[in-house]
Each structure stands twice: as structure tokens, then as C-alpha cells.
């Protein structure tokens, strides 16, 4: 919001030349509510991303045996880097604004697949009768 007035559309008017007829151009003034909503929602998405990372870290620390954590973390980072590279590659291929709907659809499909995989894993854990980490009393953690 601080940088908004510095955009070319909001520069200070210059002194008019005497020979040039003046053409009035409408100036765009930012609506403060729109700006606040945009930056607030952007901040909330980052908080959601950080909470997701915290949840992943907690699951890894509780569910993965200590002897396999480094291998698991390395494999996780490899998958993450591969899919980020794939995302950037898709953005290079479909770079026009009218193509963004396909990128958004791809992101939605991948998100749905992730939710489905987690749901299947969670259901499998419940069917095996394994004690969930949420059900472990804090006194038992040592």
C-alpha cells in the first residue's frame, strides 16, 4: 500500500506545455478496503502454509522412526523440488493470462489427489487399530 502512489499512474502532475492541448485522463485511486483485504488474505495464506509445514513436521517426528527420519526428509525434499520444478515448467509453457485457468485446475487436481492420499492413509491407520498420535497422553511422551 505504501508503494501504490509511486506507480506511473499516480505520478504528480507536471506543468502543462503552452502549445499542447490538455487531455484529462482519469486517475485511479486505490480503494483502501480492497488493498487491506488483498494483503490480509495474502497474509492468511502464508499462515496456512506455515501451519501445513508445522503439521508435516509433527507427523514426521511422531510417525517416522528416528533411524529413518533423514532418509524420509531427503525423499520428501526430492519430491517437493520435483513438483515445484514441474509447476514452474507448466507456468513457462502456459504463460498467458487466459491459460492460468488450466494452471489453477492442475493445482486443484493435485490438491485433491493429496487430500485423497491423506484420507486413505488416515482410514488405513484407523482400521489397523493403531493408536493415533493425537490420542497419546503427554505423560507417555518421553
C-alpha positions in Angstrom: 0.0 0.0 0.0 2.9 2.3 0.6 4.3 1.8 -2.9 0.9 2.2 -4.6 1.3 6.0 -5.1 4.7 5.5 -6.7 3.2 3.7 -9.7 3.3 5.6 -13.0 -0.5 6.1 -13.0 -0.2 8.1 -9.8 2.7 10.5 -10.5 2.4 14.1 -9.7 1.1 16.3 -12.5 3.6 18.3 -14.4 3.2 21.8 -15.6 1.3 21.9 -18.9 3.0 22.9 -22.0 1.5 26.0 -23.7 1.1 24.5 -27.2 -0.2 21.1 -26.2 -4.0 20.8 -25.6 -4.7 19.2 -22.2 -6.4 15.8 -22.2 -7.9 14.8 -19.0 -7.2 11.2 -18.1 -8.9 9.6 -15.2 -6.7 8.8 -12.3 -7.2 5.6 -10.4 -7.2 5.9 -6.7 -6.9 2.7 -4.8 -9.8 1.7 -2.6 -8.3 1.2 0.8 -10.6 -1.7 1.7 -9.6 -3.6 -1.4 -5.9 -3.2 -0.6 -6.4 -4.2 3.0 -8.4 -7.3 2.0 -5.8 -8.3 -0.5 -2.9 -8.1 1.9 -4.8 -9.6 4.7 -5.8 -12.6 2.6 -2.3 -12.9 1.3 -1.0 -13.0 4.9 -3.6 -15.6 5.9 -2.4 -17.9 3.0 1.1 -17.7 4.3 -0.1 -18.5 7.8 -1.9 -21.5 6.4 1.2 -22.6 4.6 3.3 -22.4 7.7 0.7 -24.4 9.7 0.8 -27.0 7.0 4.6 -27.2 7.3 4.3 -27.5 11.1 1.8 -30.3 10.8 4.0 -32.2 8.3 7.0 -31.8 10.7 4.9 -33.1 13.7 3.8 -36.1 11.7 7.3 -36.8 10.6 8.6 -36.6 14.2 5.9 -38.8 15.6 5.2 -41.4 12.9 8.7 -41.9 11.4 11.2 -44.0 13.4 14.3 -41.9 14.3 16.6 -44.1 12.3 14.7 -43.3 9.1 13.9 -39.6 9.5 16.8 -38.3 7.5 16.1 -40.7 4.6 12.4 -39.7 4.7 13.2 -36.0 4.8 15.6 -36.3 1.9 13.0 -38.2 -0.2 10.3 -35.6 0.8 12.5 -32.7 -0.3 13.2 -34.5 -3.6 9.5 -34.9 -4.3 8.9 -31.3 -3.3 11.6 -30.0 -5.6 10.4 -32.1 -8.5 6.8 -30.9 -8.2 7.9 -27.3 -7.8 10.0 -27.6 -10.9 7.1 -29.1 -12.7 4.9 -26.2 -11.6 7.4 -23.6 -12.9 7.7 -25.6 -16.1 4.0 -25.6 -16.6 3.9 -21.8 -15.9 6.6 -21.3 -18.6 4.5 -23.4 -21.1 1.1 -21.8 -20.2 2.3 -18.2 -19.6 -0.6 -16.2 -21.0 -3.3 -14.9 -18.6 -6.0 -16.8 -20.4 -4.1 -20.1 -19.7 -4.0 -19.5 -16.0 -7.3 -21.3 -15.6 -5.6 -24.5 -16.6 -2.8 -24.0 -14.1 -5.4 -23.4 -11.4 -7.2 -26.5 -12.5 -4.0 -28.5 -12.3 -3.3 -27.2 -8.8 -6.8 -28.1 -7.7 -6.4 -31.6 -9.1 -3.1 -32.1 -7.4 -4.6 -30.8 -4.1 -7.5 -33.2 -4.5 -5.1 -36.1 -5.0 -3.1 -35.1 -1.9 -6.3 -34.9 0.2 -7.3 -38.3 -1.1 -4.0 -39.9 -0.3 -4.1 -38.5 3.2 -7.7 -39.7 3.7 -6.8 -43.2 2.6 -3.7 -43.3 4.8 -5.7 -42.0 7.8 -8.5 -44.5 7.2 -6.0 -47.3 6.9 -4.4 -46.3 10.2 -7.8 -46.3 11.9 -8.7 -49.7 10.5 -5.4 -51.2 11.8 -6.3 -50.1 15.3 -3.1 -48.2 15.7 -3.1 -45.6 18.4 -3.1 -42.2 16.8 -0.6 -39.6 17.9 -3.4 -37.3 18.9 -4.6 -39.9 21.4 -1.2 -40.3 23.2 -1.1 -38.7 26.6 1.7 -36.1 27.0 2.9 -38.0 30.1 3.7 -41.0 27.9 5.9 -39.0 25.6 9.4 -39.1 26.9 
